């Protein structure tokens, strides 16, 4: 499993924006689709909210990648 530490520079980042920013999805529509299909976990729970606000100490799992928000 690949691990990525993402340094947050604002109060939060939306889930689909994070997936696009880290190039885990090629487009916004692809990011929305993978969230809608339940392929993304937020703090070990399947997340269906596209614009879920991710804050420091949160963890996202997608496509054999773990992203820690710092």
Steps between C-alpha positions, in 0.01 A plus 500: 500500500632842403495762774476873436529777759307808386592829667184705544552875450139603564237405755377213281497351149203334332528129427463519121750788483755292690458205264555728200789693657693180573427368148316199638215592263545651156201732521239639733235278347713192565555611861124544546437157349741311727348669806144424382595134447631468856863444402639758744534457876519794741640407842432131421133555405371502142430862407230610255522878553686645203581824675587349838726745681831337588694650788827431680537146636244354256585198287374408154536159330454463126635260239760340729621844613485644851499879530566661837399863540764691697 
